Amino acid sequence: MKKFVFGTVLIKLAFLLIFLTLSFSACQTASLSPIETAPTVSPTAIPTPDNSINRPTSEPYKGDLAIFEDENRAKNLQIDRVMDILKITEGKTVADIGAGSGWFTVRAAKRVGEKGKVFAVEINQEYIKHINNRAKKENFSNIETVLGTEDNPKLPENAVDAVLILKTYHEIAQPIKVLQNLRKSLKQGAFVGVIDRNGSGDDHGIAKETVIDEFRRAGFSLVDQYDFVKLDRMDYFLVFRYR
């Protein structure tokens, strides 16, 4: 009888030992599983807004401003038709971004009249001085020069009915930031026009597809596009509106 009881105890101890061993192994596996199977999260995987782009740009022109005063330029660019499309009429406020010599500035100033205004935006202080002298000499009291920066035209808020960026967009190194800052100055329904030539960015031209994409990223929509601005079809005219 004693031998039977002793044997039973040994069997129970053996089962208990097996149970404890299995339990320990399960706990160890459970404690390791989350570490072994947890996905690795990289801090760079979290998307962040990026308003910068990396594309070739041309160096801003710093030469003789007389180059912009070619007698055939108005005809080649069909500038009156351009202003018609941008709804530049008497009393409107216009921004000429990258105004250079003020070639378009004075033409827009004639169109809008004394009740209107034209902001001539430049990042070159010498060009600002030139336009101020020109406005005084040609008796344009409705022209106001604005010294902008590479990422901001520095225009007043909710003030502009129409904008033209004439043969300058390919020089803008931070286009998304420029356009986002420009949005603040636009009145409801304002048009933004871009005249440029097809190119690679660093050859004083830029592909119109690139311009359209950058405007889209800045929150604008393409209203229309034209190729009448030069007979050789190298130049294009794009019209945008902020959504």
C-alpha positions as CSV (number, residue, x, y, z in Angstrom):
1,M,0.0,0.0,0.0
2,K,2.8,2.4,0.9
3,K,4.6,1.6,-2.4
4,F,1.5,2.4,-4.4
5,V,1.1,5.7,-2.6
6,F,4.7,6.6,-3.1
7,G,4.5,5.8,-6.8
8,T,1.4,7.9,-7.2
9,V,3.2,10.8,-5.6
10,L,6.2,10.4,-8.0
11,I,3.9,10.4,-11.0
12,K,2.1,13.6,-9.8
13,L,5.5,15.3,-9.3
14,A,6.6,14.3,-12.8
15,F,3.4,15.8,-14.3
16,L,3.8,19.0,-12.2
17,L,7.4,19.3,-13.4
18,I,6.4,18.9,-17.0
19,F,3.5,21.5,-16.6
20,L,5.9,24.0,-15.0
21,T,8.4,23.6,-17.8
22,L,5.8,24.1,-20.5
23,S,4.4,27.1,-18.7
24,F,7.8,28.7,-18.4
25,S,8.5,28.2,-22.1
26,A,5.1,29.7,-23.1
27,C,5.7,32.8,-21.0
28,Q,9.2,33.3,-22.4
29,T,7.8,33.0,-26.0
30,A,5.0,35.4,-25.2
31,S,7.4,37.9,-23.8
32,L,9.6,37.8,-26.8
33,S,7.0,37.8,-29.5
34,P,6.0,41.5,-29.4
35,I,9.7,42.5,-29.6
36,E,10.5,40.1,-32.4
37,T,7.4,40.9,-34.5
38,A,6.9,44.6,-33.8
39,P,7.3,46.7,-37.0
40,T,10.2,49.1,-37.1
41,V,8.9,52.7,-37.4
42,S,11.3,55.1,-38.9
43,P,10.9,58.8,-37.9
44,T,11.3,59.8,-41.6
45,A,8.2,57.7,-42.5
46,I,5.9,60.4,-41.2
47,P,4.9,62.6,-44.1
48,T,5.6,66.3,-43.6
49,P,4.7,69.3,-45.9
50,D,7.4,70.2,-48.3
51,N,7.0,73.4,-50.2
52,S,10.5,73.3,-51.8
53,I,11.4,71.7,-55.0
54,N,14.6,70.9,-56.7
55,R,14.7,71.9,-60.4
56,P,17.1,73.9,-62.5
57,T,16.5,77.6,-62.7
58,S,18.1,80.4,-64.8
59,E,20.1,83.2,-63.2
60,P,18.0,86.3,-63.0
61,Y,18.9,88.7,-65.8
62,K,21.1,91.6,-64.6
63,G,22.1,93.2,-67.9
64,D,21.0,96.2,-69.9
65,L,17.3,96.8,-69.5
66,A,17.0,98.1,-73.1
67,I,16.7,94.4,-74.2
68,F,13.1,94.4,-73.0
69,E,12.1,97.4,-75.1
70,D,12.2,95.8,-78.6
71,E,9.7,97.6,-80.8
72,N,8.2,94.3,-82.0
73,R,7.7,92.9,-78.6
74,A,4.1,94.0,-78.1
75,K,3.2,92.5,-81.5
76,N,5.0,89.2,-80.9
77,L,3.5,88.7,-77.4
78,Q,0.0,90.1,-78.5
79,I,0.0,91.9,-75.2
80,D,-3.3,93.6,-75.7
81,R,-4.9,90.2,-76.2
82,V,-3.2,88.9,-73.1
83,M,-4.6,91.7,-71.1
84,D,-8.1,91.1,-72.5
85,I,-7.9,87.4,-71.4
86,L,-6.7,88.4,-67.9
87,K,-9.7,90.9,-67.7
88,I,-7.4,93.8,-67.2
89,T,-9.7,96.8,-67.6
90,E,-10.1,100.3,-66.3
91,G,-10.0,100.6,-62.5
92,K,-8.4,97.1,-62.0
93,T,-5.4,96.4,-59.8
94,V,-2.6,94.5,-61.6
95,A,0.7,92.9,-60.4
96,D,3.7,92.6,-62.8
97,I,5.9,90.1,-61.2
98,G,9.5,90.2,-62.4
99,A,8.8,93.7,-63.9
100,G,12.3,94.2,-65.3
101,S,12.3,97.5,-67.2
102,G,8.6,98.1,-66.5
103,W,7.7,97.2,-70.1
104,F,4.5,95.5,-69.2
105,T,4.0,97.7,-66.1
106,V,3.4,100.9,-68.2
107,R,1.1,99.1,-70.7
108,A,-1.0,97.8,-67.8
109,A,-1.0,101.2,-66.2
110,K,-2.4,102.8,-69.4
111,R,-5.1,100.1,-69.5
112,V,-6.3,100.5,-65.9
113,G,-6.2,104.3,-65.9
114,E,-6.0,106.7,-63.0
115,K,-8.6,104.7,-61.0
116,G,-6.5,101.5,-61.3
117,K,-3.1,100.6,-60.0
118,V,-0.1,98.5,-61.1
119,F,2.3,96.9,-58.7
120,A,5.7,96.4,-60.3
121,V,7.4,93.6,-58.3
122,E,11.2,93.1,-58.5
123,I,13.9,91.6,-56.3
124,N,16.5,93.8,-58.0
125,Q,16.8,97.2,-56.3
126,E,18.3,98.8,-59.4
127,Y,15.3,97.7,-61.5
128,I,13.0,99.2,-58.8
129,K,14.9,102.5,-59.2
130,H,14.6,102.3,-63.0
131,I,10.9,101.8,-62.9
132,N,10.3,104.6,-60.4
133,N,12.3,106.9,-62.6
134,R,10.3,105.7,-65.7
135,A,7.0,106.2,-64.0
136,K,7.9,109.7,-63.0
137,K,9.2,110.6,-66.4
138,E,6.2,109.2,-68.2
139,N,3.7,110.6,-65.7
140,F,2.3,107.4,-64.3
141,S,0.9,108.1,-60.8
142,N,-0.8,104.7,-60.7
143,I,2.4,102.6,-60.6
144,E,3.8,101.4,-57.3
145,T,7.0,99.5,-57.1
146,V,7.4,96.6,-54.6
147,L,10.8,95.1,-53.6
148,G,10.0,91.4,-53.2
149,T,12.1,88.5,-52.1
150,E,13.0,85.2,-53.7
151,D,10.0,83.5,-52.0
152,N,7.5,86.3,-51.5
153,P,6.2,89.1,-53.9
154,K,5.3,91.1,-50.8
155,L,2.0,92.3,-52.2
156,P,-0.8,93.6,-50.0
157,E,-3.5,91.2,-49.0
158,N,-6.7,90.9,-51.1
159,A,-5.7,93.7,-53.4
160,V,-5.0,92.3,-56.9
161,D,-7.4,91.5,-59.8
162,A,-4.8,90.1,-62.2
163,V,-1.2,89.0,-62.3
164,L,1.3,88.5,-65.1
165,I,4.6,86.7,-64.8
166,L,6.2,87.6,-68.0
167,K,9.4,85.6,-69.1
168,T,10.4,85.4,-65.4
169,Y,8.9,82.1,-64.1
170,H,12.0,80.1,-65.2
171,E,14.1,82.3,-62.8
172,I,12.0,81.6,-59.7
173,A,13.9,79.2,-57.4
174,Q,11.1,78.7,-54.9
175,P,7.9,78.7,-57.0
176,I,5.6,76.9,-54.5
177,K,6.4,79.4,-51.8
178,V,6.1,82.4,-54.1
179,L,2.7,81.2,-55.3
180,Q,1.4,80.4,-51.8
181,N,2.4,83.9,-50.7
182,L,0.8,85.3,-53.9
183,R,-2.5,83.7,-53.1
184,K,-3.0,86.0,-50.1
185,S,-2.9,89.1,-52.4
186,L,-5.5,87.9,-54.9
187,K,-9.1,89.1,-54.9
188,Q,-11.9,86.6,-55.5
189,G,-11.8,85.4,-59.1
190,A,-8.4,86.9,-59.9
191,F,-6.4,85.5,-62.8
192,V,-2.7,84.7,-62.8
193,G,-1.0,84.6,-66.2
194,V,2.4,83.1,-67.1
195,I,4.2,83.7,-70.4
196,D,7.4,81.8,-70.9
197,R,9.1,79.6,-73.4
198,N,9.6,75.8,-73.4
199,G,12.9,74.9,-72.0
200,S,14.7,72.9,-69.3
201,G,14.7,75.6,-66.6
202,D,18.3,76.6,-66.8
203,D,18.2,77.9,-70.4
204,H,15.8,80.8,-69.8
205,G,12.8,78.6,-70.5
206,I,10.8,76.0,-68.6
207,A,8.4,73.3,-69.7
208,K,4.8,74.3,-69.4
209,E,4.0,71.0,-67.8
210,T,6.3,71.9,-65.0
211,V,4.6,75.2,-64.5
212,I,1.1,73.6,-64.5
213,D,2.2,71.1,-61.9
214,E,3.8,73.6,-59.6
215,F,0.7,75.9,-59.7
216,R,-1.4,72.8,-59.0
217,R,0.7,72.0,-55.9
218,A,0.3,75.6,-54.7
219,G,-3.5,75.3,-54.9
220,F,-4.2,76.8,-58.3
221,S,-6.2,75.4,-61.2
222,L,-5.5,75.8,-64.9
223,V,-8.2,77.9,-66.6
224,D,-6.8,77.9,-70.1
225,Q,-3.6,77.8,-72.2
226,Y,-2.6,79.4,-75.4
227,D,0.3,79.4,-77.9
228,F,-0.5,82.6,-79.8
229,V,2.1,84.7,-78.0
230,K,4.8,84.1,-80.6
231,L,4.6,82.9,-84.2
232,D,7.4,80.3,-83.7
233,R,5.2,78.5,-81.0
234,M,8.2,78.5,-78.6
235,D,6.3,80.7,-76.1
236,Y,3.1,79.7,-74.3
237,F,0.6,81.6,-72.2
238,L,-1.0,79.9,-69.2
239,V,-3.9,81.3,-67.2
240,F,-4.6,80.1,-63.6
241,R,-7.1,80.9,-60.9
242,Y,-6.8,80.0,-57.2
243,R,-9.4,77.4,-56.2
